Amino acid sequence: MLRFMDWTVVAMGCVLILGSLGSRWWERAKISKGDTPDPHMRYLRAWLPLLMGLGMISAKVPGLLHAPHPVVEIVDALNFVLAVTVLIFAIRSGRRFLRPRSTT
């Protein structure tokens, strides 16, 4: 049962990555029709799910494939760097949304 739950986390990471790629494709289709995209939301919709999906996959796959311990440690270190990157993206986007707007 535990392996099934671990593989569902991997599948959810794959869905996030596919959703990110679909979002990028959708934005490109809208641009080709002449619409003007919101650059802040475009950036957030494209990169945040991609990075979160990669983090979910890299957290579970080495253990599920019975990788050697050094490989698991290296992937965990890379996953930590990825988590810090996502945190920085979230803080930057939060600052954009919470910034006071000028009323002029």
N, C-alpha and C positions, 0 to 999 in steps of 0.2 A: 504494500500500500504506500509506503514511504517513497519508493522509486516512482510511482505514478504521480505523486504530488510534486516531486522534483522535476519530472518531465513536463508537468503542466506549467511550471514556472518558466522553463525553457521555451515552451510553446507560446506563452504570453509575451516573452521577450521577442520572439520572432514576429508576433502580431504587431508589437510596437514598432519594430523596424519596418515592416511592410506598410504600416500606417504612415510612418514618416516619409517613406518613399512615395506613397500615394499622395500625401499632402504636397510634396514637392512637384509631382506630376500635375496635380490639380492647379497649383499656382502658375505653373508654366502655361497650362492651357488657358487660364484666365488672362494672362499677360498677352498671349498671342491673339486673343479676342479684343484687346484694347483696353481692358480694365487696368486700373492702377492699384497695385497691391499695397497693403500696409506693411512697411518693411520690418517693423518691430514684431508683429504677430507672425509674419512669414518666417522670420528667424527662429522664433520660439516654437512654432508648429513643426518646423523641419528638423531642428537639432535636438530638442529636449526628448522627444520620444525615441529618437535614434540612439542617443547616449544612454537613456534608461534601459532600453532593450538590450544594448550591448552589455551593460552592467549585469542585468539579470541572467543573460546567457553565460557570461564569463564567470559568474559566481557559482553556477551549478554544473556546467558541463565537465570540467576537469575531474571533479569528484565522481560524477556518474560514469565517466569513461575509465575510472581507476588509474588516473595519471600518477606518475611518481611524485613524491612529496615536493621536490624542488620546483617542479612545473606548477603545482598547485600554489606554492608560495609566490612564485613570480606572477602568476595570473591574479592572485589576491592583491599584490602590490599595485599592479596595473589597474585593478578594479578600484582601489582606493584613490588613485589619481583621477580616474574617471568620475568617482563620486564627488571629489573636490571640484572638478570642472563643472559638473551639474549644479553643485551648490553655488558656484560663482555665477553661472548663468541665471539661476533662480533669483539671486540677490540683485543682479543687474536689472532683470526684468521687473522685479518688485519695486525697485527704486524708480523705474520709469513710470509705473502705474500709480505709485503713491506720491510722486512729485506734485507740488501744488501747481495748478494751471494759472496762467496770467489771464486776467479778464479784460484786457485792452483790445 
